[in-house]
């Protein structure tokens, strides 16, 4: 007697669909989290869970209204939740949930005081040190978002023209921005530190993953073997190697955003800057 293979769980199916369409790992985590919250929100009084197949537009609207009224989330966050649920229905369940009408969150009555004066920017940068200082200097000096800065690869910087190529989450060149002359020397020094880590990874021999770096599928297809080339290595590599949850390969990724964010908040407090300050992470 043959047994039928067990079907993957719903959220595992969602992860597989997101990976097949080359969504970033950050988007994958975010979308799956919204799917999980949606299912938990519609938990019955008896403690059982309703399958999304049994639900539709009405249940999606109830969840989004809860987010807007009870959780008071931003409109952009509500839209993100809707996008995640529509992906679940259209791409995973192959089902049309129907037209969804959203109750938009009420905009806040205040505007966050997050614009710094030139003097405050100078104070903030002075209070930082090491790699976090260089990251923030690039955010302000080159107009990069935090995740764009952390994803920079060695070949993205042209020191002769003082330019930086900024790539989208799929690894394709998105636009070019300037590299301030004052940051040329510290950025060269950071690249030397990255080179030392890359040589260490190569020397310690991790099989096929020795010195390898993550590359988006489109880049990997266009440039076979590029994942070990120096020009594709991250300028801001992580201090430790880690396991890639998708491929199961242990390699060195780029720095995470939490370190610079925490450093900026601490620097603002120590500088006496009483404004809501954060690094933009859009696109992680």
WORAVEN-V958049 format. One record per pair of residues at least 24 apart in sequence whose ideal C-beta (glycine too) atoms are under 10 Angstrom apart, sorted by the first residue. I is the first residue (numbers start at 1). J is the second residue. Records with the same first field share a line. If there is no record, write none. Layout:
BEGIN
I->J ; J
END
This chain:
BEGIN
10->35 ; 36 ; 39 ; 51 ; 52 ; 53 ; 88 ; 92 ; 93
11->35 ; 36 ; 39 ; 88 ; 92
13->88 ; 91 ; 92 ; 93
14->84 ; 87 ; 88 ; 91 ; 92 ; 93
15->92 ; 245 ; 246
16->92
17->87 ; 88 ; 90 ; 91 ; 92 ; 93
18->84 ; 87 ; 91 ; 92
19->217 ; 246 ; 247
20->91 ; 217
21->87 ; 91
22->169 ; 170 ; 171 ; 216 ; 217 ; 218
23->87 ; 169 ; 170
24->147 ; 168 ; 169 ; 170 ; 216 ; 283 ; 284
25->169 ; 214 ; 244 ; 245 ; 246 ; 253 ; 284
26->147 ; 169 ; 257 ; 281 ; 283 ; 284
27->80 ; 83 ; 84 ; 87 ; 169 ; 283 ; 284
28->245 ; 246
29->245 ; 284
30->77 ; 80 ; 81 ; 83 ; 84 ; 284
31->80 ; 81 ; 83 ; 84 ; 85 ; 87 ; 88
32->84 ; 87 ; 88
33->81 ; 84
34->63 ; 67 ; 77 ; 80 ; 81 ; 82 ; 83 ; 84 ; 85 ; 87 ; 88
35->81 ; 84 ; 85 ; 87 ; 88 ; 92
36->84
37->63 ; 66 ; 67 ; 81 ; 84 ; 85
38->62 ; 63 ; 64 ; 67 ; 81 ; 84 ; 85 ; 88
39->63 ; 88
41->66 ; 67
51->93
52->85 ; 88 ; 89 ; 92 ; 93 ; 95 ; 97
53->89 ; 93 ; 95 ; 97
55->85 ; 89 ; 95 ; 97
56->89 ; 95 ; 96 ; 97 ; 98 ; 99 ; 100
57->85 ; 89 ; 96 ; 97 ; 98 ; 99 ; 100 ; 101
58->97 ; 98 ; 100 ; 101
59->85 ; 97 ; 100
60->85 ; 86 ; 88 ; 89 ; 97 ; 98 ; 100 ; 101 ; 102
61->97 ; 98 ; 99 ; 100 ; 101 ; 102 ; 103
63->100
64->100 ; 101 ; 102 ; 103 ; 104 ; 105
65->101 ; 102 ; 103 ; 105
66->103
67->102 ; 103 ; 105
68->102 ; 103 ; 104 ; 105 ; 106
69->103 ; 105 ; 106
71->105
72->105 ; 106 ; 108
73->105
74->105 ; 107 ; 108
75->102 ; 104 ; 105 ; 106 ; 107
76->105
77->105
78->102 ; 103 ; 104 ; 105
79->104
112->275 ; 276 ; 277 ; 278
113->274 ; 275 ; 276 ; 277
114->275 ; 276 ; 277 ; 278
115->275 ; 277
116->140 ; 268 ; 273 ; 275 ; 277
117->273 ; 275
119->273
120->268 ; 271 ; 272 ; 273 ; 275 ; 277
121->273
122->271
123->267 ; 268 ; 270 ; 271 ; 272 ; 273
124->264 ; 267 ; 268 ; 270 ; 271 ; 273 ; 277
125->264 ; 267 ; 271
126->267 ; 270 ; 271
127->263 ; 264 ; 266 ; 267 ; 268 ; 269 ; 270 ; 271 ; 272 ; 273
128->260 ; 263 ; 264 ; 266 ; 267 ; 270 ; 271
129->263 ; 267
130->190 ; 259 ; 263
131->186 ; 190 ; 193 ; 235 ; 236 ; 237 ; 239 ; 255 ; 259 ; 260 ; 263
132->255 ; 259 ; 260 ; 261 ; 262 ; 263 ; 264 ; 266 ; 267 ; 279
133->186 ; 260 ; 263 ; 267
134->183 ; 186 ; 187 ; 189 ; 190 ; 235 ; 236 ; 260
135->190 ; 235 ; 236 ; 255 ; 257 ; 259 ; 260 ; 263 ; 264 ; 279
136->260 ; 263 ; 264 ; 267 ; 279
137->180 ; 182 ; 183 ; 186 ; 187
138->164 ; 177 ; 179 ; 180 ; 183 ; 186 ; 187 ; 190 ; 235 ; 236
139->260 ; 264 ; 279 ; 280
140->180
141->177 ; 178 ; 179 ; 180 ; 181 ; 182 ; 183
142->166 ; 177 ; 178 ; 179 ; 180 ; 183 ; 187
143->175 ; 177 ; 178
144->177 ; 279 ; 280
145->257 ; 279 ; 280 ; 281 ; 282 ; 283 ; 284
146->255 ; 257 ; 260 ; 261 ; 264 ; 278 ; 279 ; 280 ; 281 ; 282 ; 283 ; 284
147->254 ; 256 ; 257 ; 279 ; 280 ; 281 ; 282 ; 283 ; 284
148->174 ; 175 ; 177 ; 280 ; 281 ; 282 ; 283 ; 284
149->235 ; 236 ; 254 ; 255 ; 257 ; 260 ; 279 ; 280
150->234 ; 235 ; 236 ; 237 ; 238 ; 253 ; 254 ; 255 ; 256 ; 257 ; 259 ; 260 ; 279 ; 281 ; 284
151->214 ; 234 ; 235 ; 236 ; 253 ; 254 ; 255 ; 283 ; 284
152->187 ; 190 ; 191 ; 234 ; 235 ; 236 ; 254
153->194 ; 213 ; 215 ; 219 ; 229 ; 230 ; 231 ; 232 ; 233 ; 234 ; 235 ; 236 ; 254
154->191 ; 194 ; 195 ; 198 ; 229 ; 230 ; 231 ; 232 ; 233 ; 234 ; 235
155->226 ; 229 ; 230 ; 231 ; 232 ; 233 ; 235
156->231 ; 232 ; 234 ; 235
157->184 ; 187 ; 188 ; 191 ; 231 ; 235
159->184 ; 185 ; 187 ; 188 ; 191
164->235
167->216 ; 219
168->216 ; 283
169->216 ; 283 ; 284
170->216 ; 217 ; 218 ; 219
171->214 ; 215 ; 216 ; 217 ; 218 ; 219 ; 220 ; 222 ; 223 ; 232
172->216 ; 218 ; 219 ; 222
174->283
187->235
190->235 ; 236 ; 237
191->230 ; 233 ; 235 ; 236
193->235 ; 236 ; 237
194->230 ; 233 ; 234 ; 235 ; 236 ; 237 ; 252 ; 254
195->230 ; 233 ; 237
196->237
197->233 ; 234 ; 237 ; 238 ; 239 ; 241 ; 252
198->228 ; 230 ; 233 ; 234 ; 237 ; 252
199->230
200->241 ; 252
201->228 ; 233 ; 237 ; 241 ; 251 ; 252
202->228 ; 230
204->241
206->241 ; 249 ; 250 ; 251 ; 252
207->249 ; 250
208->249
209->241 ; 244 ; 247 ; 249 ; 250 ; 251 ; 252
210->251
211->251 ; 252
212->244 ; 249 ; 250 ; 251 ; 252
213->237 ; 251 ; 252 ; 253 ; 254
214->244 ; 246 ; 247 ; 249 ; 251 ; 252 ; 253 ; 254
227->251
236->260
256->281 ; 284
257->281 ; 284
END
